[in-house]
Amino acid sequence: MTIANGSLLKVEALGRQIQNRWIWRNISFELQPGERLALIGSSGAGKSLLLRSLAGLDPAQTGKICFRDQPLSDWLMPHYRAQVTYVQQRPALFEGTVEDNLRSVYQFAVHHPKTFDRDRIAQYLALLNRPTQFLDRPSLSLSGGEAQIVGFLRALQLNPQVFLLDEPTAALDREAVEQFEALVRCWHTEDPQRAYIWTSHNPDQVQRISDRQFALSPDESTVKPEA
């Protein structure tokens, strides 16, 4: 896919209010093609809420979001979310096997004519040091970390342009974190236009996975660029 020059995502004066209290406001920034942006801030600063707003899942009260120079309101949400994909910290899995959960997304018209590629998933699993037999695991038997992996693979196989990653390694051990980061790097480097926003409370991880950081402060209600 060819992207015109300019930002992938552009956020202008975004604000979110809950029960007459501003969670954050006056947020303005751009995500450039190829960029790796870390969103940082204390617990309760509204990082997840901001990612959900960027995904079109939780509308903000003020401001504007544009993707590829088009306002969010001009996009059909299924098409937008197929390109700007939110991966939540605790993904929702349904009863069945891991493979059933991965295949489930292809029933939606927006993903036609894409089809499930088991060999490709096996390559991803190899990077995560997991055997192909992982696909046969019942989803209800998975640990929190394994569920995070399935949620990411389910989105990864669809080749989004932008990932919104909400603490995606919070439930993983150190070795699994390294493997997960390697898989994200693989996806990112396959296409120079791809970009992501990643939230993390781990300063070391932030340095590894980002080119630039933004600090979200609930007290001052702004997003501040970090040096």
N, C-alpha and C positions, 0 to 999 in steps of 0.2 A: 504494500500500500504506500502510495506517495503522499507525503504530508507537505502542505505548503509551508513556506518559511513563516516562522513565528511560533508562539507557544502552543502547546497541546491543551493545557488547562489555564484559564485566566480567571482569577477570583477578584472581585471588586467590592469593597466595603461590605463584606458579608457579616451578618449578625444573627445570633440565635438567642431567643429569650424563652425561659420557662417560668411560669407562675410569676410574671412581672419582674423577673431577675434576669439580667443579661449574663449568659454563660460566656459568651465572647462577642465582640463586635468590631467593626472597622477593620476587618481582615482583608488584606489585598496582597496577592502574590501571583506569580506565574510559574508553571511547570514547563520546562523546555524539553524538546525531544532529546532523548538520551540521558536525561537528568536522573540522579538518584537523590531524592530529597527525604531527609529524616524530620519527622514532626515530633518534637520533644516538649516536655512540660510535666508538672507534678500531677499526681493522681487527682482526679476531679476537675482538671483544667478543661475538659471537653474535647480531648483528642479524638476519641471514638465518634463522638457526635459530629465533629467536623468532617471526618472521613465519610460518615453516613450522609451528610449534606452534599458532599462532593459526588457521592454515588447516586444522588437523587432519591434517597430513601427517607430522608428527614429534612423537609424544606426549611430553609432559613427565613427569618422574618424580613431581613433587609439585605440588599446587595444583589450581585449577579454572578453567575458562573457561566463561563463559555468553554466549549470544547471545540477545538479547531475553528475558532472564530465564529461559532454559532452558539447563541444563548441556549441554555438547557431547555427552555420552553419550546424551542424549535425542533428538538429531538424527540423521536418516539423512544420512550424509556427502554424497551427491550433492546433496541439497536444501540442506544447509548451505553447501557450496562454491559453489552457484549464487548464493548471496546474499552470502557472504563469500569474495571471490575473490582468490587469490594470483597476482601477476604476477611471475615470476622474472626475474632479470637476463639470463639466457641462455635464452630460450624454446625449447622443443623444437618444431621444424617438421618435417613429413614431406614426402616427395618429391611434387611437383605444383606448381600455381600458388599464388600468394597467395590467390586466391579459393577454391581447393580447401581451403586451410588454414582459411579463415574459415568455410566451409560445414561443415567436419567436425564441429563441436560440436553441430550440430543433429540428428545421428544418435542422441544420447543421450536416453533417455526423459524425463529430468528437464527438458529444455528444450522438450518438446512442450507446446503447439502452436506455439511460436515458429518463425518461418521467416526465412531469410536475406533481408535487405533491401539490395539493391545500391545503391539511390539513397541510402539513409542512410549507407552506407559511403562513397559518393562525397562526401557532405557532410563527413564526418570527414576524408577525404583532402584536401579543399580547404583545411581548416583547417591541415593539415600541409604545404600547398603542394606536393602531389603529384597528378599526373593520375590519372584513372580507369584509365588503361592500366597503372598500377602493379599492379592486380589480376591482370594477365596474366603478371606476372614469375614465372619459376621460383623456387621457394623456395630452392633450392640456390645460386642466383646472388646472393642478398641479402647485403649487408654486415651486420656485427654490429648496427649502429644500425637498419638497415631491418628486421632480424629482431625487434628490440625493439618496433618500431612494430607489426608484424604481431601479435606476441604480445599487445600491449595492445588492438588493435582486435578481436581474437578474443574477448577478455573483455568489452570495452566494449559490444559489440553486444547482450550478454545482460542488460544493465541490472542489475548487482549492487547490493546495498545498501551494501556496504563493499568498498573496494579495499585490498589489502595490497601495496604497491608497493615492490619490492626494487631500489633503484638503477635505476629504469626509464629514465633518460637517460644512463647511464654511457658508452654508445658513440655518443652523438649530438654533432654539432657545436653551436656556440653558437646559431645560427639555428634549428636543429631542436629544441634544448632549449626555446626560447621558444615554438615552435609546439606542442610536446608539452604544455607547461604550460598553454597556452591551451585545448587540447582537454580536459585534465583539469578545468580551471575550468568549461568548458561543461557537462561531465557533472555536476559537483558542484552547480552552481547550478540545474540543471533540477529538482531535487527537494531541498527543505530537510532531508529526513531522511538524505540520503546523507553518508557520511563516509569518510575514508581514513587509513591509516597509511603514511607514506612514509619510506624510509631514504635518506639522502644524506650524502656526505662534503663537500659544497660548502656552506659557511656562508651564502653569498649566496642560494643556492637555498633553503636551509632557511627563511630569512627570508621569501622570496617565497611559498612553498607551504604554510606552516603558521601556525596560530594558537597552537600550543603545542608544546613540545619535551620529549622525555624522553631523558635520557642513560643509556645502558647501559654499565655499568662492570664488566669482568670481574674486576677486583681486589677490589671490594667486593661483587660479586654482587648488585647491586640496580639497579633503575631509579629514577633521580632526576629529579624535575621541575626544569626549567630556568626561570629567571625570565623 
